[in-house]
Amino acid sequence: MSVSVLVVDTDLNVQGSFANQLKSWGYSVDTVGDGRKALNMLKDREYNIAFFDMVLPGLSGLELTKQVKEEGLGTEVIVITPQWAVQDAVAAMKVNAFDFILKPLNFDHIKIVVDRCLEKIGMQNEVCKSKGISCDLSGGSMETYNYDKLIGKNFKMQEIYRLINTLRAIDSTVLITGETGTGKGLLARTIHHNSSRVNKPFITVDCGAIPETLLESELFGYEKGAFTGALRRRLGKFEQANKGTIFLDEVGDIPVPTQQKLLRVIQEKIIERLGGESSFTVDVRIIAATNRDLKKMVEEGAFREDLYYRLNIIPIHIPPLRERMDDLILLVTHFMDKYREKLKKDIRTVSQDALNSMMRYHWPGNIRELENLMERAIIMSPGKDIQKIDIPGERRNKNIYSFGKIDITLPLKQVKREIVEQVERKYLKELLTKHSGNINQVARQAKIDNKTLYEKMKKYSYRKENFKYFADNQQETSP
């Protein structure tokens, strides 16, 4: 069975991009730039999927979605919106739009959304059979944007969900990397809860929080009399995790001498308590996590190469929030639901100004920072909606030359490079915002050529369209 798609957008470039990409996937595509004409086309022909821009002549994207659902036309609707207008997308979801996508278009993500949509309407298998390909999209997470307690519609998160599903049947060591606050601990628990060890212990060890002199005894335990104060035998974390999973958080902070003993446990599954005269085996699945670059630490002699390769059997990288901003509205909704019940406050909506502020923010603290800000906003909100979010950059004098805590364990050369990158990233963001994404004006003020500017923008995942949308919105909302 063929798949028919209608794209409704006034921008001819968007129409063309959709038509070319969807046709390359084997779908039939029609395009139109008027809401009322689109409604007539939907009544005259059966479309499986329709993409609606939110701002259209004739009928808006929201009005068009309502009409499609009220008249039972049977078309699944996916709305298109710029980042600054995600509130409109939320309104469309409330009238049963299937999903929303953000401009600028990301066809890797759009393909995932389309596949899920086809799966919902029972066509995915037929489409795949006609192409002679395998289309195993098992896992309910694809429908609800969550896997256990992980939340995200971004294509990078969807890839992580698929990997977790694959890991159900195997017991290999996993190394999770990502910035502070991205959810490495939550991912580790999700892997455990979706494994054959789900009914066995899940033991967490914060390697960065335990003093070096105590870490070894925490991991491997000790016998009575092993040292002053050892009044009785104590089981180590590996023994406590026997038959289950041990989560070594911030594994990059383990001192080199202890790394050798950890390596033996991984290789031979053998434990020896401090002060003990015999060793014994344990059956433990290891999940490690770090926000540090272990490969670079290996080069610098701060981390054993053989241990690194033993840990890095199944690598999973969690992207920072700034690289998955299409997940922001889902996360905001999740935290609103969580703290509405916890704090007993009937908060239902977030203002467009608050969403704009969150979309522009860099989120150095990632999901943890977002959760903290949402909890504070709900506590401080006097009514049933959140009008303002206390974004750090808005409550203090902006200074692009300020940066966070410096890691003194790193070589000076690396610290200098990271500081320069921080300043350069913030500098370019300020200029791009000031000039609404105009490349010529930004390059002129920065005194660099356009090619160099584009290279730097690519390095920091900046796209001129993002800054144009913000500027357009500011002009529309300014008094």
Number of C-alpha atoms within 10 A of each C-alpha: 11 12 18 19 23 25 24 28 24 18 12 13 10 17 19 13 12 22 19 12 14 20 14 10 11 13 16 15 20 17 20 18 19 20 26 17 15 23 18 10 15 18 14 9 10 14 21 20 22 25 23 29 28 25 18 20 14 15 18 17 28 23 16 22 27 18 15 21 16 10 9 10 16 14 21 23 27 27 25 26 22 20 25 24 20 23 19 20 25 20 12 24 18 11 16 16 24 21 20 23 24 19 16 16 15 12 16 11 17 19 15 17 22 19 16 18 22 19 19 14 13 11 16 20 17 15 20 14 12 10 11 9 10 9 14 10 14 10 12 11 18 22 15 10 19 18 24 16 11 16 19 25 25 23 20 16 21 20 13 18 25 17 14 20 16 12 18 15 11 9 15 15 18 22 26 23 22 18 18 18 19 22 19 24 17 13 23 25 21 18 23 27 17 17 20 16 18 16 11 14 16 22 18 19 19 15 22 17 11 14 12 15 10 10 20 23 19 20 23 21 24 22 19 15 14 17 11 7 8 13 11 11 16 17 16 20 21 28 22 19 21 18 19 23 29 26 26 24 24 21 24 22 18 22 19 14 11 14 20 13 17 19 17 13 19 18 10 10 16 16 23 18 23 20 16 15 8 8 10 10 13 19 15 23 22 22 26 24 26 22 18 16 11 19 15 11 16 15 11 12 11 18 21 20 14 12 18 19 12 16 21 17 12 15 13 19 18 17 17 20 22 18 15 15 20 22 18 23 20 17 19 20 15 15 19 24 15 15 19 17 12 10 12 11 17 15 21 14 15 21 13 17 18 15 23 19 16 21 20 18 14 16 19 17 16 18 20 16 17 22 20 12 18 23 18 14 20 26 16 13 15 12 12 13 15 23 16 18 23 15 17 12 12 11 8 8 8 10 11 14 12 10 10 8 5 11 10 8 8 13 10 11 8 11 15 13 10 13 16 12 14 17 16 16 18 17 15 19 19 15 19 25 19 15 17 20 22 16 17 14 16 22 19 11 10 13 10 12 13 15 11 11 18 15 12 15 17 11 11 16 11 18 14 17 16 19 23 18 20 21 18 12 16 14 10 9 8 6 5
